[in-house]
Amino acid sequence: MATAAAASASEAEAEPKAGPKAEGEEAEAKEARTRRKVLSRAVAAATYKTVGPEWDQQEEGVSESDGDEEYAMASSAESSPGEYEWEYDEEEKNQLEIERLEEQLSINVYDYNCHVDLIRLLRLEGELTKVRMARQKMSEIFPLTEELWLEWLHDEISMALDGLDREHVYDLFEKAVKDYICPNIWLEYGQYSVGGIGQKGGLEKVRSVFERALSSVGLHMTKGLAIWEAYREFESAIVEAARPIAGFLSPFDREQTFDSQLEKVHSLFRRQLAIPLYDMEATFAEYEEWSEDPIPESVIQNYNKALQQLEKYKPYEETLLQAEAPRLAEYQAYIDFEMKIGDPARIQLIFERALVENCLVPDLWIRYSQYLDRQLKVKDLVLSVHSRAVRNCPWTVALWSRYLLAMERHGVDHRVISVTFEKALSAGFIQATDYVEIWQAYLDYLRRRVDFKQDSSKELEELRSAFARALEYLKQEVEERFSESGDPSCLIMQNWARIEARLCNNMQKARELWDSIMTKGNAKYANMWLEYYNLERAHGDTQHCRKALHRAVQCTSDYPEHVCEVLLTMERTEGGDLGALPLAWGTLEDWDIAVQKTETRLARVNEQRIKAAEKEAALAQQEEEKVEQRKRARAEKKALKKKKKTRGSDKSKADEDDEKEWGDDEEEQPSKRRRVENSVPPTGEAELGPEADPGLSGSSDPAAAEPPSEQKEQRAAARRRDVPRVLHDSSKDGVTVFVSNLPYGLQEPAATLRPLFEACGDVVEVRPIYSNRGDFRGYCYVEFKEEAVALRALELDRQTVEGRPMFVSPCVDKSKNPDFKVFRYSTALEKHKLFVSGLPFSCTKEELEEICKAHGTVKDIRLVTNRAGKPKGLAYVEYENESQASQAVLKMDGMTIKENVIKVAISNPPQRKAPEKPEARKAPGGAMVPRQIYGARGKGRTQLSLLPRALQRPSATAAQAENGPAPPPAATEVPKMSNADFAKLLLRK
């Protein structure tokens, strides 16, 4: 929601050693000179206040406002967007766009991109007051990126005229450094505070800002160096400004002023050299040159120790420099390394660095806040991190729950916690169960505030009213949005009932709550009744225990036997000696009633189960009868075919032709043959080829098929002779892709596909696959020269070829890799992706994108189609983050598009059951017999044996298995037969 611009939340970390690019050297040098000039002049005023009136600041022409004016000029020149000459129509266009954006924000204040666009346009139009208001509103809802803060700060600095404006800028800097860890903002803060050094307390302000900057980013190995150098440059400038008059001071004044200032610079050098930072060698050399005295041995030892530490950190830093943002995995490894070392300051820093680029990763915020809660336990730091976490990922209920716990743990005022909880309710969670979780966290907090020793208190009444409000909220708000309350087991009501029974001794209220729970569809579950029974048993009386179990016996449908057993056990062993009210033991009458109820109920359950089994058996029998009918129908068709079949050639020729055809078919890959509609086989094959079976081709009337002409026979025979036999070389799978789902009527497939794949690289060969009759089978192999080209060719998957999506997949032998999956889309929960159903078939990708982009940045849209490329009315829409996706669900679900009401939900495909792997099973004799293995398409609708009846002989093992254990199998092997052998046997029959 909040921070859609996660990618722009940080700039890529750059190695300080690398020099600036050629085109930026002059600008950076000019900026550095300007800042040094500002620094030296502003420091002069501080020197005057430090060393006394002997220093004549007027000789240098320094005034209190010089630093402000020159820094403002530098900042203005740095941030000015330039002067543009807008024509009237362009200005009018901008005004209309501003009005549109303001209206959009009035509807949805959580539209991040809309805020950014509005600020940009207002800034171009020069509406400074409106820009300030727009930025203020955005900063209240979202944490701003470093780029947005610097732009805002530069604009405010350029407009600052007096001390009040300077205080306003200081306040902005304080807000800016709290959103993310930004070394550049801290550097700007320190430089700007130098400009106010002439004001009261200005020197202390500068030092305070720099010290806080060092605490925040001073350990940053790649960017902390700039803060150290700026601070040292400031203190050194004071020393150099005071040096000319140091000789005129008394020893006491010199020690109090000049010598103490000199010691500050020494201290900064020593502190910096004790920390592992990039370019430490240059800093050490600078210290040697600057210091008039030899460097102490302790400083050298700390410096060498820091160098050793730097070598340990360098691999992680270099990995970050080489990786591309957001570098989450690299940061996780760095965090693990720091956690092992255990330095709290460095652990905090690496977490902050990681969050700059991964501010939308809830798990990272959870890990960071958990570390602070358990290790540091500093109130201000802990609460600040929790607050930032929920601002960045407001859709994550775990962050809100942890925030409430942290506020309670550190004694935050109750009103503040209540306001935070209300913000959580309006955060827009993605699932109904999230609302149940946040309500439970808040109700637990309210329960811990109650002193249950008192019969009545304000806190207790607040707790009860909160329980009632929670139930009403789930019923109205949540159920209306998600079509479910998110609490099917009524956990909130169960907790309320336990509190009333155990802590308030109000069993009457607890029983009312349990009555409501049972009326919400839970009466059929045995565990719910047993939960209620245990509550009555602990805090109620025998009468209500017995009553609860009697009702459970009548209503339970999942485990009635268990409930009956509990009832009989209670009457047998415990009777009436339950709860706070001692009663007499259960009587014989109670026992008889319990036995009668349980027997009646169990008899009814058994009767229902018998009926269900009979119904299932009847359905199975009906299915078997349908199978037998289909078998008889096929047998009749075959008999009819035999009667009307004409014998066109002698038997020997048929054997020869059939042997040839079966042999060819055996070598064809893949082995399955596709039946071509409206195609007539040539004469002679009608008797031999299985494709001529009218029962298989869909024609039941043999007379309807006219014999082909001689010319057609000759063409078909010639085409069959010309078809090349394609044998795939599995050793070239790495440089080959498999192309499928091509149109069967594709003319010249090789010539059509070659230009498409040559765009990826050099193509060695395109091998289309044909049937025995020369018909294109809709798939082919494409071989390339290099494996990298084959990988690029996979990007052509789903490209349309003559109106049909082409499937391009790696060439993998599935017999060797049975678990290989070609499906390349995620089947898990993706909170940033939406599943849209009910779309009109005429809806295009562009039309859907136009609708979706109003609710956030759309990264990708995929319209689901069938194998023929026809739309199915489904689509997947991927947003930049979870926040935008959740907002889109709220706005788009139930929307009407071209008279179709669409449904929109977070993408969470149902889990498919994994196919059971064939396992070995034991035969009656104890031998392991493998289960039947079905093909890739599963078990067929009919299980007809393809083995000729002449070969079907009962085995000795099967015969003896009926009467006793089977003997060990014989060692003899049945000789293997080819397809041609089977064909001869069929024809001789």
N, C-alpha and C positions, 0 to 999 in steps of 0.2 A: 504494500500500500504506500508506505511513506516514502521510501527512498528508491524510486524507480530508476534513478540515475546511478546505479551501483558502480557501473563501469567508470563513471566520471568522478566517483567519490574520492579518488586519489590519483596522483600522477605516478607514473612508473618510477621505481627507485633507480637512480642513475649512479654510476660509480664516480666518486669525486675526482679520482685521478684523471679521468678522461677529460680532455679539454673541450671547450665549447665549439660548436660548429662555426665555420668561417663566416657565415652570414650574420651570426649573433655576437661576434666578438666585440665589434665596435659599440653596439648598444649596451652590452654588459659592462664594458670598460667605462663608458660615459656614466652609467648609473652608479658604479662604484666610486668614481671621482666625486659625483654630486653628493653621495651619502657621506663620504669622508669630509668634504667641505662643510656640510651641515654639522657633522659630528664635532669637528674641531672648533667651529664657532660656538656651538652650543656648550661645549665643554668649558670654554673660556669663562662663561658665566658661573659655572660650578666651581671653577678654580678660584674665582674672586671670592665666592662665599666660603671656600675652604681655607685659603691661605691668608685672607685679610685684605684690607684696603690698599696694601702696597702694590697690588697688581692693578694696573690701569687698563681696564677693559676697553676704554674708549680708543686707546691707541690702535686696537685691532678692529675697531668699528663694530663691536658686538652689541646687540640689543636683545631683549628677551623675545622679541617677535621674529628675529631673523631666522631662527631655526624652524619655527612653524611655517613661515612663508616659503622658505626654500624647500622644505620637505613636502609641503602641499603642492608646490610647483612640480617637484619631481614625481610625486604620486599622480598628479593630474596628467602630466605628460605621459606617464606610464600607462594610465588606464583609459585615456581619452579614446573613444572609438573613431575619432576623425570627424571632419565636417562633411556632411552630405547635403547636397542640394536636391530637396524633394519637390517634385512638381505637385500641383494641387490634387490631381487624381490619386497620386501615391499617398498623400496625407489623408485623403478621405478614405482610401482603402484601409490604411492603418487604424483609423478611428473606428471603422466598422468592425475590424478584427478585434480591437480592444473591447468593444461593446459585447461582441460574441463571447470572448473569453471570460469577461466578467459575469455574463449570464450563465455560462457553463459552470463557473465556480460557485455561483449561488445555488446550483442544483447539486453539484458534487464537489465539496470542498477538499476531498482527498485526491483530486486529479493533479498529480505532481507535474506532469508536462505542461498542463494548462497554466500553472503558476509560473513556470520558467518562461513560457512564451509571453505571458502578460508582462512580466518584468522587463523582458527584452524590448518589447514594443514601446512601453512607457518610457524606457530609458532613451530610445531613439527619438521619441517625440519631445523629450526634454521636460516631461512632467515629473519634476523632482519630488514634489510632495506625494504624488500618487505612487511613485516608485518606492518611496520610503514606506508607505502604508502597505503596499503589496508585499514588500520584503518582510515586513513585520508579521503579517498574517501567515506567510509561508513558514517563517521560522518558528512560529508557535505550534505548527502542526508537524513539520518535518525537520530533521537535522539537515543543515545545508552543507554542500560540498566545499572544499577549499577554494575552488574557482569562484563560486558564488559569494563566499565571504570576502575574498580579496577584492572583488569588483565592488561590493557594497562598501567596504571600508575605504577604498580609494575615493569613491564618490562622496562619502561623508567627510573625509579629510579635506577634500577640495572645497567643501562648503563651510568648514569650520572657521569661525571668525573670532570668537572670544573664548573665555574660560569655560563657559557653560557648554559650548559646542565641543570643547576638548573633553569634558567629562562625559558627554554623550558618546564620543568616539571611544573613550576608555571602556564604557559599558558594553559597546558593541564588541570590542576586542575580548572582553571577559566572556561574552556569550559564544564568540567564535571558537575560543580555545577549548570549550567544553564539549562541542559536538564530536570532533575527532581529533586525534593527535596530528597536528599539522606544523612541522618545523618552519615552514615559510610564514605562517601566520604569526608564530612566536617571534620570528625575526623582524617582521613588520611592526609588531607590537613594541619590541625593544627600540627599534629605530624611531618610531613615532614618540615614544616616551622621552627620548633624548631631546626632542624639540621643545618639550615643556620643562626643561631643567631649570629655567630661570624663574619659574613659579615657586610658590611656597611648597616645600617638601618635594620639589622636583627631582633632586638628586637621589633621595631615598626611594622615590617611585621608580626611577630607572633601575636602580640596583635590585629592587624587589621584583620587577618584571623579569630581569635577566636571571635571577636566582630561581624563580619559578620555571622559567624556560629550561634551565639546566636540569631541574628536577623532573621535568616532563619529557624532554627529548635529548638531554645531554648524553645519555648512553647510546643514542642512535648511532650505529657504527658508520653509516654512510652520510647522514645528514646532520648529525650532532656537531660536527666540526664547525659549521658556520656560526652556530650560537656561541660556542666558546671563543671563536675569533672576534666576533662582534663585541662580546663582553670585555675581552682583553684590550681590544682597540679603544674602547671607551675609557677604561681605567688608565691605559697608557697615555691617552691624550691628556688626561688630567695631570699626570706626572710630568709630561713634557711641557705643559703650559705653566706649571709651577716651578720648573727647574731654574729659570733665570733669576728668580727672587729667593731661592732657597738659601743662598749664601748670605743674604741680608737678615735672616731670621735668627733669633736667639736659639741656643741649643734646645731649650724646652719646646719653643714653638716649632722648631724644625722636626723634633721627634713626634710631636702631636699631629703635624700636618704632612710635611713632605715624606718623612720616613714611613709613616703609617700608610700613606698612599702607595709608596713604593712596595711595601710589604703586600698590599692587596694584589698587585700584578704578579709578584712572586707566587703568591698563594694560588692564583688562577692557573699559572703554568704548572705548578706541582699537581694540582687537582686534575688537570687535563691529562697530564702525562701518566697518571695512575689508572687511566681508563683505556681499554682497548678501542681505538678508533682508527679509521683509515687515515693514511698520511701522517702517522705519528712521528716518523723520522724527521719530516720537515719541521714539525713543531719543536722537537728536541733541538734541532740545529738552530732554530730561531731563538730558543731560550738561551742556548750557549752564547749566541751572538749578543743578545740583549743584556744578559746578566753581567755585572761588573765583577762579581765574585765567582769562584768555582762552584759548580753545581754540587750540592751535598750528596754523599754516598747513598743515603736513604732514598733520595729522589731517583737516582740511577737504578737502584734495586727495584723500586716500584715500576719504573719505566720498562725494565727488562721483563718483569713479571707480566706487565700488560701486553708486551709484544708476544709473549708465549700464549697468553689467552687469545690474542688476535688470531694466531695461527689455528687455534681450535675452532674459532667462529667463522673463519674465512670460507670453508667449504659451504656452509649454509648460506652465507651472504652471496657468494658467487652463484650458487644455485638460484637464488632469488633474482639476481641480475640477469641471468640467462633465460629464465622462464618468462612466460607471458602472463599478464594479469588474467584472472585474479589470484593465481598461484596458491590456491588453498592447500593442496597437498604439500607443497614446499613449506608453507607456514606451519602446517600441522607437525611436520618433522622437526622444524626449528623449535616449536613449542615443547615437544616431547624432550628435546635435548636440554632446554632451559629448565624444565621441570625436574630433570634428574640432577642438575647442578643445585637448584633450590634457591637462587638469589631472587627475593621477591621483587626488587626493582626491575631487574631484567625480564622476569616473567611477565610483569605488568606491561612493560614496553613492547615485548614481542606480541602479546595479545592485542595491544592497541594498534600496532602496525598491521597485523593480519586483518583486523576489523575495518581498517580504512578501505581495503579492497574487497572485503567480504562482509559488508555490513548487513546483507540480506540472508545470511546463513544463521538460522536460529541455533543450531547445535553449537556453533562457535561462541555465541553469546551465553548459552547455558553453561558451557565449560568454563568460561571466564568468570561469570558470576558465582559459580559453584566454588571455584578456587578462592575468590575473595571472601565468600561467606564462611568457608571452613578454615582458611589460613590467616588472612590479614585482619578481617573483622573490624576494619576502620569504617565508622558509620558514614561519614560524608562520601568516601570513595565507593563504598558498597552501594549506597542508595543512588549515587550518580550513575554508576554503570547499569544498574537495574532500570533506571529511568531512560537511559539512552537505548537500552535493549528493546524496550516496548515501543519506543518511538520509531526504531528502525524496522522491527518485525511485529507490528501490532496484531497480526493475525495468528500469532503463536500463543496459545493459551498457557503453555508451560512457563513462558517468560512472565506473564501476568501473575500466575500463581506464586512463582518464586519472588516476585516483587512484593506482593502482599505479605508473604512470610518474612521477608527482610525488613519491611517497615514495622511489622509487629515485633520482630526480634530486637530492633534498635529503638523501640519506644516512641514511634511516631504518633502524633495526635490522632485520635479516632476519626475526627472529621476529615483529615487528610487521607486516611486509608479509605474512608467511604467514598470520597471523590475519585480516588484512583480506581476503585471498583466500578464506579459508574462509567468511567472512561473505558474500562475493559469491556463492559457490556456493549458499548457502541463501536468497538474496534472492528467488527465484521469478521467473526470467525468463520471458518470454512465448513465445519461439521457441527451437527446438532450436539454431539457428545461434548464438544468443547465448552458449550454453555453450561452443561451439567457440571463439568469439572471446575469452572471458575466459580459457580454458585457454591459448590461444596467447599472450596477453599475459603470463601468469604464466610460461609456459615460456620465452619470450624473456628475461624477467628472470633466470630461473635460468641460462640459457645465458650471459648476460653476466657472471655471477659465476664462471664456470669458467675456470681457467688451463689451456688445452689444451696448453701446453708440457710439462706433467707427464703422465706416462702414466696415472696414477690419482690421484684426489683425492676428498675428501669431497663437494665441490661437484658433481663429475662423477657420482658415484653417486646423489646427490640428484636431479640432472637426469634420469638414466635412470629412476629409480623414479617420478618425476613423470610422465614420458612414459607409462610402463606404467599408472600410476593413471588418467591422462587417458583412455586407450583403454578401460579397464575402466569408468570412470564414464560415458562416452558410450554404451557398450554396454548397461549395466544401468539406470542412473538415467534418463538422457535418453531412450533408446529406449523404455523402459517407459512413460514419461509422454507422449511425443509420437509414438510409433510410428515414429520415425526417429531416427537418431543425430545428424543435423544436419551430418554431414561425409561426404557421399556420395563425394567425390573423395579422401578420406583425406588431407587436408592435414596433419594432425598427424603421421601416419606418414611422409609424404613429408619433412617437416622433420626428423624423427628420423633418417631414412635419410641425408639430406644431412649432418647433423652427424656421424654415425658414419663416413661415407665421407670427408668433406673435412677434418674437424677431429680425428677420432680414428683415422683410417686403418684403420677396421674395415669392410672391404668385405663380409666374411662376414655381419655383422649387418645391413648395408644390404640385401644380397640377400634375407635372410630377411624383412625388412620389406616389400620390394617383392613378394615372393611372396604375402604376406598381402594386400597392396593389390590384386593382380590377382585373388585368389580372392573378393574382395568385389564382384564384378560390374563391374570396371573393365577386364577383359581385352579387351573388344570395342572399346575406344576407342583410336584411333591415337595421340592426344596423350599418353596415359599410357605407352604403350610407348616413344615417342620420348623422354619424360622419363627413363625408366629407362635407355634406350640412351645418352643424353648423360651420365648419371652414370657409367655403365660406361666410356664413352669417355674421361672426364676422370680417373677414379680407378681403373679396373679394367684389364682386359686384352682382347686381341682375341678370345679364345675365348668369353668371356662376352658380348662385344658381338655376335658372330655368333650366338650362341645366343639372345640376346634378340630379335634381328631375325627369326630363323627362327620363333620362337614368335609374334612379332607378325604375321607373314605368315599364319599358320594361324588366329589368333584374331580379328584385327581385322575388324569388319563395317561400320564407318562410312566409312573412307577406306582401303581395302586398296591402292589404286593408289599412294598416297603412301608407305606402308610398303614396298611392293615396290621403289619407286624408291630409297628410302634404302638398302635392302639391296644393290641392284646398284651404287649409287654407292660404298658402302663397299668392296665387292669390287673395283671397278674402280680406285679412286684411292688407297685407304689400306691395304687389305689387313691385314696383321698388325702394322703399326708403330704400335700404339696403347698408351696407358697407360704404366705404369711398367715393364712387362715387355717388353723388345724381342724380337719374334719375327720370323720370316721373312715376306716378303710373301705375300699370298694366292696359292695355287696355282691351276692350271687346274681341278683337281678341285673346289676351293671355288667357283670361278666357275660351273662346270657345275651344281653342286648348287643354287646360288642361282637360276640361270636356270630350272632345272626346277621348283623350288618356286614361284617367282613365276608362271610360266606356268600351272602346274596350279591355283594358287589363283585367278588372274584368270579362267581358263576356268570354274571352278566358280562364281565370283561372277557372271559373265556369264550362265551357265545359270540361276542362281537369279533374276536380274533378268528374263530372258526368261519364265520360268515366272510370275513375279509379274505381268508385263505381260499375258500370256495370260489369267491369272485375272481381272485387272481388265477386260480386253476382254470376257471371257465374261459377267462381271456386267453390263457396259454393254449387251451384246447382249440379255441377259435382260430388262433394264429396257426396252429398246426394244420387245421383243416384248410386254411387258405393256402398253406404251403403245398398240401397234397393236391388241391385243385389246380394250382399252377403247374405242378408236375404232370398231372393228367393232361392238361391243355397242351403242354409242350410235347408230350408223347403222341397225342392225336395229330399235332401239326407235323411231327416227324413221319408218322405213318402215312399221312396224306401226301407228303412230299415224296416218299418212296414209291407210292403208287403211280404218280404222275411224272416221275423222273424218266427222261429218255436217255438210253445208253448210246452215246455218240462214238465210242471207240472201244476197242477191245480191252480186256482186263490187264494184259501185260503193259500196254501203253499207259494205262491209268496208273499202274504201279510205278512206272518210270517217272512219269510227270509228277506224281505225288511225292516221290522220293526227292526229286529236285526241288520242289516247292518247299517241302518241310526242311530240307537242308539249308536253303537260302534263308528261310525264316529264323533258323536257329542262329545264324551268324549276324542277323540284323540287330542293331543296338539302338534304343532299348527294345526288348522283345515284344512288348505289347503292340498290337496293330490297331490302328484306328479305322473304324468303318466309315467310308465316305458315302454320304447320302447321294441318291440319284445317280450312282455309278453302277454300271452293269459289267460284270466280269466277262472276259472272252470265253468262247465256247471251249469246252474241255475242262476249264477250271470250275465250271458249275458242278461237276461231279466230284471234284477232288478238294477244292478249297473250302474251308469252313466259312469264308465270307459270303458264299453263295446261299447260305441257309436262310430261307425267307423268314423263319421264326426269329432269327437274330437281327436281320436287317429291318424288321418292322413290317414287312408285307406278308399278309396271310394268304393272299391269292396268287398262286404261281402263274396263273394265266395272265395276270395283269402285267407281268414282265415280258416285254417283247424281246425276241432274240436279236442280238446286235448284228449289224450288217458286216459284210466282209471287210469293208473299208475301216470300220471302227475296230474290228479285230486286229487288223494289220497295224493300225496306229498304236493300239494298246500294247501289242506284242513288241513293237519296235521301241516304244517308250520304256517298257519293262526291261528290255535288253540294254538300253542306254543308261539306266540308272546306275551310278557308281556305288559300290559297296563302301560305306563309311566305317572305318575301324578307328576308334579313339585310342590314342596313346596316353595312358594314365601318367606317364612320366612327365608329360607337358602340362599337367593340371595347373602349375603355378603361373604359366603364361597364357592360360586359356580361360575364357568365360563361357558359361552356358546361357544361351538366349532362348527363351520360351514364350508361350502365349502369343505367337505370331499368327497372323491371318492364314488360314489354310489355303486360301485362293491367291496367296502372294506369288506373283510372277517374278521369276529370276530372283530368288531370295538373296543369293550371294551378291549380285550386282546392286540390289537395293540397300543391303545392310553395310556393305563395305564403306561407302562415303560417311555413314554415321560414325563408324568406329575409327576411321582414319583420322578423325578430328582429335582423337586421344593419342594417337601415335601410329607407328608402323604396324600394319596388319600383314601377317604371314599368309593366312588362309581363312576363308569362311566356308564351313562345311555344313550345308543343309542336310537334313535327314529326310529320306523319302521312304515310302512304303514299297512293297514288292510290285505294286501296279504303277509306281512312278508318281504317286501323289505326295505333295509336300505335307509333312506331318506337324508343322507348326513350331519346330524348334531346330536349333543348329548350334554348332561350336564355332567360336571365333578365336583364332590363335594369334598371338602377338609376338614380337621379337623380345620384349623385355617384360619383366614382372611388374614394374612400376606402371607401365602402360595398361596392363590388365587391371590393376587396381583403379586407375583413373576411369577405365571403361565401366566400372560398376556404378559410377555416377549417372550413367544413362538409363538406369533402372526406372521403369514407369514412363519412359518417353513414348509418345504415340507414334505408331507406324500404321498408316492407312486406317486410322480411326480406332485402333486397338492398342492398349498399353503393353509395351514390350517389357518382359521381365528379364533382368540381367543379374545373374548370380555367380558366385565362384564355382569353378568346376571341381567338385568334390565327390569322391567315390563313397556313396553312403553305405556300402557294404562294409567298408573299413572305418567309416565315421558315422555310426548310426544315430548319434546324438546331435549331428550337425543341423542347425536351423538357419533357414534363409531369411526368416522374418526379422526385419531390422528396426522395428519400432518397439518402444518400451511397453511392457504389459503390467507395470507396477503403478502405484499411485503417483501422479505427477500434479502437484498442487498449482503449478504455473500453467497448466494446459487444460483446456476445456473440451468436453465432448458435447457436440451439438447434434440433436436428432430432430426429425420432423421437417427437414428443409425441403422446399420444393425442388423437383428434379431439374428445373430450369435455372436454379440459382447458380451463378458462377462464382469463381474464387474471388474475383475483383469486387463483386457486389457484397459478398460476405465480409471481405476485408474492410470495405467502406463502413459497414455497420459496426464491426468490432473495434476499429481503431479509435472510435469515440470514447472508449473506456480504458485506453492504455496503448502502450507500444506493442504492436503485433509483430512477432518475430517470424512466424510461419503459419500457414494454413494448408491443411491437407484434406481435400474432398475424397471421401471413400467411394470407390467404384468397384464394379464387378470385373470379372476377367475380360469382358468385352469392352470395358472402358465406360460403361453406362453408370451414371450416378445412382447411389443408393439412398440419398437423402440424409447422409451422415457426414460429419466433418470434425476435425480436430483443429483447435485454434490455440497456438502457443503464444503466451504473453511473456514479457520481459521478467516478471516476478510474480510471486504468489499474491501480492496485494492487488495488483491490477486484475488478476484472474478472479479473485473473490468479488471484486466490485462488478466485474462483467457478469458474473452469475446473477448478482442481485438485479442488475438492470435489464439483462437480456432474457432471463428465464420467463417463458410465457409470452414472448414477443411474437407478433404476427408478421410474417414475411410472405407476400404474395398469397394471402388468404390461408397460409399454413401457420399454425401455432407451433413454435419450436420449443424444445426442451433443452436447457443448458445445465450442465453439471461439471464438477471437477473430474478430470479424466482418471478413472479407477477401474480398468477392465476387470471383469470377473476372472478368477483364477481357473485355468483349464486343468482338468485332471490329467496327470501324466500317464501315458500308456503303460500298462502293466508289462513288466519285462517277463519273458517266458522263464518259468522256473521248472525245475525237475520235480517230478512227483513219483511217489512209490507205487509200484504195481502190487497186486495182492501177494505176489511171491517175494516181495522185498526188493526187487531190482528197481533201479531208478529209471523211469521212463520219461522222456521229455514231453512237456505239454505241446499241443499243436501250436505251431507258429503261423500266424496269419500274415498276409502281405501288407504292403504299405497302406492299402486302402481299408484294412480291417477285415473282419469276417464278412463273407459274401452273404447275399440274401438267401441263397440256396447252397447247400453243402453237397452237391452232386459229385460223385467220384468220377474223375477223368480217366481212371484205369479201366481198360476194356474188361468186360465180364469174363472173357476167356482166361484172363490172368488172375482173376479174383478167386483165390483158393484159401480156405480157412487154414490158419496156421495152427500148428500143434500147441503152441503156447496158449492161444486163445481158446482152443477146445478144452484143454485141461484146466484152464482157469475157472471154468464153470463148476467143476467138481472138486477141485482142490488146488493146492499150490502148484504153480507152473514149474516145470523142470528148468534147469539152467539152459540158456539159449545155446543153440549149436554154433559151432565156429565157422560153418560154411557160409559163404557170401553169395547173394543173388547177383548174377551178372548184370551189369548196367546195359540199358537199351537206349538207342538214340530215338529221336523224333521220327525218323524214317521207318524204324522198326515198328513203332506204334502204328504208323499210318498203314503199313502193309497188313498188320493184324486186323485193323478196322475194315479194310477193303476185302479181305478174305472171308470175313464173317458172313 
